[in-house]
Amino acid sequence: MLNNTANLEIKVPMVSLSNKAIKCIVWDLDNTLWEGILSEGDNVTLKPGIVSLIEWLDRRGVINSIASKNCHEDAMAKLKSFGIDHLFLYPQINWNAKSESVKNIQQSLNIGIDTFLFVDDQVFEREEVAAVHPLVTTLDALDYQRIESLPRIINFKVSDDAAMRRVRYQEDMMRQESESKYSGTPEHFLSTLNMQFKITAACKEDLLRAEELTLRTNQLNSTGVTYNAQELEKLMNDENHDLLVCELTDKFGSYGKIGLVLIEKGVAVDKIKLLLMSCRVASRGVGSVLLTHLNNYARQRGIERLQADFRRTTRNRQMLMTYQFSGFSEIRKNAEDIIVFEKPISSHQPYPEYINVLTA
């Protein structure tokens, strides 16, 4: 662990327009991750403390990747010889523009470009990335020891789920490889995964992960509203609200706690105040499965209608489609730009055959 924390004012501007947590750090290799230039035959050596830093970031749930102009085979072999190749997801080692490499990593991870930090020793490369991706924060490789002091890293608490983030992505790679080789329909493929979707009332141990989900989830977030752990605990203990967490597992492993829903309970109407799902399960249809559960849960209690708050953001169109596909229609829009959707409670709805739903 690095301990050089005095006078750590960042020398480069933080170009992101938000205070979102850094989710991915993209590293150059030559004279950045290691000293020397591999393609010129240098006996490259890792920068002091770099492995400890990357392992620390990994434990905090920050994904590490690579954008390097090098021979892919040679660079990966060198990383493997250092015993750190497994720490980097979707490494882009080629002769393309670094901005293209960053884009490829972003698309593979399916997270916001404004959560990226790019580290490179060359001014040209940092400026090229910044010109194409102005929301990416760039950092001179000379300042790599300052990373552990960045507020957008250290100011965010870390849940047990976050510490498993890289492993979750690596399991997703195995799923994607399996799916790419499958010749049947998407529904048939899902049936081969042996998926179990567990929906339970949140407990105190879930609150940190629940807070993290509201802060980090953008694409499948019904309102974009964030809650801290204290606010969530108050709602969890309020008899007029239900706070539910969702976990998905399949034959490749656990996706972890990937969903959160907050319900305001009424006499005739239940209102979904917040519904979100990790983007990693977007293709598994679990948003619709959760809405089916909420319909059935409301029906058991004699509820007549199910309503849902929805606020449009630049990235949550998929959540809008999930509501519409599940039979919700707009009934009004309030002054805070909250759209209220509603659907009548229908008869008991079955879950898809490809998934086993467990509730408690």
ABEGO torsion letter per residue (X at the ends): XBABABGABBABBBABABABBBABBBBBABGAABBEBAAAGBBBBBBBGAAAAAAAAAAAGBBBBBBBBBBAAAAAAAAAAAGAAAABBGBBBBABBAAAAAAAAAAAAGBBAAABBBBBABAAAAAAAAAABAABBBBBAAAAAAAAABAAAAABBBBAAAAAAAAAAAAAAAAAAAAAABABBAAAAAAAAGBBBBBBBBBAAAAAAAAAAAAABAABBAAGBBBBAAAAAAAAABAABBBBBBBBBBAAEBAEBABBBBBBBBAABBBBABBBBBAAAAAAGAAAAAAAAAAAAAAAAGBABBBBBBBBBAAAAAAAAAAAAAGBBBABBBAAGBBBBBBBBBBBBBBBAABBBBBX
